[in-house]
Amino acid sequence: MSQQSSPTVFSAGLDIMEMYKPKPDRVKEFWTTLQDVWLALYGSSFPTVAAINGHSPAGGCLLSLCCEYRIMCPNYSIGLNETKLGIVAPKWFMSSMLGAIPYREAELALTSGRMFSTDEALKIGLIDEVASDKADAIAKSEKFLSQFAKIHPIARKLTKLNLRHSALEWMQENKELDLNIFISFVGQPIVQKSLEKYLEGLKAKQAK
Ligand SMILES: CCCCCCCCC/C=C/C(=O)SCCNC(=O)CCNC(=O)[C@H](O)C(C)(C)COP(=O)(O)OP(=O)(O)OC[C@H]1O[C@@H](n2cnc3c(N)ncnc32)[C@H](O)[C@@H]1OP(=O)(O)O
């Protein structure tokens, strides 16, 4: 999986404008689409690799965490920075992160909304390899995937899905609850104020 929404951005995460003053007719589709993407990618029976060729905050980091292996190009940033926006990474974002890094590192990263540089991410295990550029990331991804030629596909698939079973089952059984938590959370005035402030910060940074 390799994305490119700009030359330096793998994925900027969720569109904050969908959460800031959310439109009631769009918010359900917005969140259920994200749930379905996560179910499909995290629960994919295929081996998956993220070739991360740009910054990867929040939802971008989540996409990569759905994969079994992450390869990242130098000098970018990655992390679940939700608390910096005054929002909370849902439990399935957290469990995705816990599939990659130890609880202690995850707690520190999540509560502080920390973004890691490529080198820092490698050190804590948030990514698995560093690639010199996108072509190298894709070559390394192919090498990772090629090892499965020697593994029985059913054995590999069942092993992966059994490891991920409880998180996947939780989502399948609680999509509606999770949607309602999201809608009521982003509807709170204090959350809207935080998002407004964060958006102002992004604009101010751009004006410099
Ligand atoms: C209990 C649980 C309950 C549930 C509670 C709810 C849970 C929600 C979970 C949320 C998950 C998320 O993904 S939240 C999203 C988190 N994403 C972020 O924090 C990314 C913020 N953006 C950045 O850091 C940077 O923009 C970055 C991606 C590195 C690119 O930097 P650049 O210098 O290249 O570009 P910029 O100049 O900053 O940005 C270009 C323009 O894009 C806009 N932009 C950038 N990211 C954007 C974004 N995510 N959404 C909208 N717009 C964005 C900027 O405002 C600019 O807009 P103009 O000025 O108009 O051009």
Ligand as a Chemical Component Dictionary entry (heavy atoms), coordinates in Angstrom:
data_LIG
# 
_chem_comp.id                   LIG 
_chem_comp.type                 NON-POLYMER 
_chem_comp.pdbx_formal_charge   0 
_chem_comp.three_letter_code    LIG 
# 
loop_
_chem_comp_atom.comp_id 
_chem_comp_atom.atom_id 
_chem_comp_atom.alt_atom_id 
_chem_comp_atom.type_symbol 
_chem_comp_atom.charge 
_chem_comp_atom.model_Cartn_x 
_chem_comp_atom.model_Cartn_y 
_chem_comp_atom.model_Cartn_z 
_chem_comp_atom.pdbx_ordinal 
LIG C1  C1  C 0 -13.919 8.459  22.331 1  
LIG C2  C2  C 0 -13.527 8.464  20.872 2  
LIG C3  C3  C 0 -14.357 9.278  20.136 3  
LIG C4  C4  C 0 -13.912 9.503  18.649 4  
LIG C5  C5  C 0 -13.221 10.801 18.510 5  
LIG C6  C6  C 0 -12.835 11.167 17.110 6  
LIG C7  C7  C 0 -11.723 10.371 16.552 7  
LIG C8  C8  C 0 -11.239 10.938 15.257 8  
LIG C9  C9  C 0 -9.967  10.319 14.809 9  
LIG C10 C10 C 0 -9.235  11.232 13.911 10 
LIG C11 C11 C 0 -8.301  10.861 13.088 11 
LIG C12 C12 C 0 -7.574  11.809 12.211 12 
LIG O1  O1  O 0 -7.000  11.408 11.237 13 
LIG S1  S1  S 0 -7.579  13.454 12.601 14 
LIG C13 C13 C 0 -6.571  14.257 11.403 15 
LIG C14 C14 C 0 -5.168  14.400 11.922 16 
LIG N1  N1  N 0 -4.349  15.032 10.889 17 
LIG C15 C15 C 0 -3.475  15.933 11.164 18 
LIG O2  O2  O 0 -3.265  16.341 12.301 19 
LIG C16 C16 C 0 -2.724  16.456 9.977  20 
LIG C17 C17 C 0 -2.498  17.913 10.085 21 
LIG N2  N2  N 0 -1.728  18.359 8.952  22 
LIG C18 C18 C 0 -0.402  18.378 8.946  23 
LIG O3  O3  O 0 0.270   18.023 9.918  24 
LIG C19 C19 C 0 0.229   18.918 7.713  25 
LIG O4  O4  O 0 -0.776  19.589 6.962  26 
LIG C20 C20 C 0 0.875   17.854 6.825  27 
LIG C21 C21 C 0 -0.085  16.670 6.537  28 
LIG C22 C22 C 0 2.141   17.305 7.493  29 
LIG C23 C23 C 0 1.253   18.479 5.460  30 
LIG O5  O5  O 0 1.988   19.640 5.680  31 
LIG P1  P1  P 0 2.214   20.659 4.471  32 
LIG O6  O6  O 0 3.142   21.722 4.977  33 
LIG O7  O7  O 0 2.609   19.897 3.267  34 
LIG O8  O8  O 0 0.772   21.243 4.143  35 
LIG P2  P2  P 0 -0.084  22.295 4.962  36 
LIG O9  O9  O 0 0.243   23.650 4.443  37 
LIG O10 O10 O 0 0.057   22.081 6.449  38 
LIG O11 O11 O 0 -1.566  21.872 4.576  39 
LIG C24 C24 C 0 -2.129  22.125 3.298  40 
LIG C25 C25 C 0 -3.600  22.330 3.464  41 
LIG O12 O12 O 0 -4.195  21.103 3.888  42 
LIG C26 C26 C 0 -4.963  21.324 5.070  43 
LIG N3  N3  N 0 -4.934  20.078 5.845  44 
LIG C27 C27 C 0 -3.857  19.378 6.240  45 
LIG N4  N4  N 0 -4.225  18.272 6.886  46 
LIG C28 C28 C 0 -5.586  18.272 6.897  47 
LIG C29 C29 C 0 -6.566  17.367 7.420  48 
LIG N5  N5  N 0 -6.231  16.264 8.059  49 
LIG N6  N6  N 0 -7.858  17.686 7.216  50 
LIG C30 C30 C 0 -8.210  18.811 6.561  51 
LIG N7  N7  N 0 -7.345  19.675 6.066  52 
LIG C31 C31 C 0 -6.034  19.427 6.226  53 
LIG C32 C32 C 0 -4.258  22.508 5.731  54 
LIG O13 O13 O 0 -5.130  23.139 6.655  55 
LIG C33 C33 C 0 -4.005  23.357 4.503  56 
LIG O14 O14 O 0 -5.248  23.920 4.101  57 
LIG P3  P3  P 0 -5.417  25.328 3.343  58 
LIG O15 O15 O 0 -4.824  26.359 4.266  59 
LIG O16 O16 O 0 -6.891  25.481 3.149  60 
LIG O17 O17 O 0 -4.638  25.142 2.070  61 
# 
loop_
_chem_comp_bond.comp_id 
_chem_comp_bond.atom_id_1 
_chem_comp_bond.atom_id_2 
_chem_comp_bond.value_order 
_chem_comp_bond.pdbx_ordinal 
LIG C1  C2  SING 1  
LIG C2  C3  SING 2  
LIG C3  C4  SING 3  
LIG C4  C5  SING 4  
LIG C5  C6  SING 5  
LIG C6  C7  SING 6  
LIG C7  C8  SING 7  
LIG C8  C9  SING 8  
LIG C9  C10 SING 9  
LIG C10 C11 DOUB 10 
LIG C11 C12 SING 11 
LIG C12 O1  DOUB 12 
LIG C12 S1  SING 13 
LIG S1  C13 SING 14 
LIG C13 C14 SING 15 
LIG C14 N1  SING 16 
LIG N1  C15 SING 17 
LIG C15 O2  DOUB 18 
LIG C15 C16 SING 19 
LIG C16 C17 SING 20 
LIG C17 N2  SING 21 
LIG N2  C18 SING 22 
LIG C18 O3  DOUB 23 
LIG C18 C19 SING 24 
LIG C19 O4  SING 25 
LIG C19 C20 SING 26 
LIG C20 C21 SING 27 
LIG C20 C22 SING 28 
LIG C20 C23 SING 29 
LIG C23 O5  SING 30 
LIG O5  P1  SING 31 
LIG P1  O6  DOUB 32 
LIG P1  O7  SING 33 
LIG P1  O8  SING 34 
LIG O8  P2  SING 35 
LIG P2  O9  DOUB 36 
LIG P2  O10 SING 37 
LIG P2  O11 SING 38 
LIG O11 C24 SING 39 
LIG C24 C25 SING 40 
LIG C25 O12 SING 41 
LIG C25 C33 SING 42 
LIG O12 C26 SING 43 
LIG C26 N3  SING 44 
LIG C26 C32 SING 45 
LIG N3  C27 SING 46 
LIG N3  C31 SING 47 
LIG C27 N4  DOUB 48 
LIG N4  C28 SING 49 
LIG C28 C29 SING 50 
LIG C28 C31 DOUB 51 
LIG C29 N5  SING 52 
LIG C29 N6  DOUB 53 
LIG N6  C30 SING 54 
LIG C30 N7  DOUB 55 
LIG N7  C31 SING 56 
LIG C32 O13 SING 57 
LIG C32 C33 SING 58 
LIG C33 O14 SING 59 
LIG O14 P3  SING 60 
LIG P3  O15 DOUB 61 
LIG P3  O16 SING 62 
LIG P3  O17 SING 63 
# 
